[in-house]
Amino acid sequence: MSTAVHDRIVAIIAEQAMLDSSEIRPGMTPADLGIDSLGLVESIFAIEEAFDISIPFNANEPERSDFDISTMGSIVAAVEKLVAARG
């Protein structure tokens, strides 16, 4: 896992959740962090911009997406995979 990618994602999510990055753990869900669906979409846009990637995410039906948003750890892993695929 790239520490730089991980730290940047955590910082983006922390800003959206109005938390300190140190409070965020891999097993936490967006709901645990107090992030609602709009906040999650805003976070995804910020992550896309930060890493110049396109996240396959359907805000209306997140359970039908290939991008796992269930926990912080799964979000980080999915972004790392997209960044690696980008080359």
C-alpha positions in Angstrom: 0.0 0.0 0.0 1.3 3.4 -1.0 1.5 5.6 2.1 1.2 8.7 0.0 -2.0 7.5 -1.7 -3.4 6.3 1.6 -2.6 9.5 3.5 -4.1 11.7 0.7 -7.3 9.7 0.6 -7.6 9.8 4.4 -7.0 13.6 4.3 -9.8 14.1 1.8 -12.2 12.0 3.7 -11.2 13.6 7.0 -11.9 17.0 5.6 -15.3 16.0 4.4 -16.1 14.4 7.8 -14.6 17.4 9.7 -12.3 15.0 11.6 -8.6 14.8 12.2 -6.9 12.2 9.9 -5.7 10.4 13.0 -9.3 9.6 14.0 -9.9 7.6 10.8 -9.4 3.8 10.9 -9.5 1.3 7.9 -12.6 -0.5 9.2 -14.7 2.6 9.6 -17.6 3.1 7.2 -18.7 6.4 5.8 -21.6 6.3 8.2 -19.2 5.8 11.1 -17.5 9.0 10.0 -20.7 10.9 9.7 -20.6 11.2 5.9 -23.9 11.1 4.2 -24.5 10.3 0.6 -23.9 13.8 -0.7 -20.7 14.0 1.3 -19.6 10.7 -0.1 -20.2 11.9 -3.7 -18.2 15.1 -2.9 -15.4 12.9 -1.5 -15.3 10.7 -4.5 -15.1 13.8 -6.8 -12.2 15.1 -4.7 -10.4 11.8 -4.9 -10.9 11.6 -8.7 -9.4 15.1 -9.0 -6.5 14.4 -6.6 -5.4 11.3 -8.4 -6.6 12.1 -12.0 -8.7 8.9 -12.1 -12.3 8.1 -12.9 -14.2 6.1 -10.2 -16.9 3.8 -11.4 -19.5 4.8 -8.9 -23.3 5.2 -9.1 -24.4 7.5 -6.3 -28.0 6.4 -6.7 -27.1 2.7 -6.4 -23.7 2.3 -4.6 -24.4 -1.4 -4.1 -24.3 -1.9 -7.9 -20.9 -0.2 -8.3 -17.6 -2.0 -8.9 -16.0 0.5 -6.5 -16.3 -0.7 -2.9 -17.2 2.1 -0.6 -18.1 0.0 2.4 -15.1 0.9 4.6 -12.1 3.3 4.5 -9.8 0.3 3.8 -11.9 -0.8 0.8 -12.0 2.8 -0.6 -8.2 3.1 -0.2 -7.6 -0.3 -1.8 -9.9 0.5 -4.7 -8.3 3.9 -5.4 -4.8 2.3 -5.2 -5.9 -0.3 -7.8 -7.2 2.5 -10.1 -4.0 4.5 -9.7 -1.9 1.5 -10.4 -3.9 0.7 -13.6 -3.5 4.2 -14.8 0.3 3.6 -14.8 
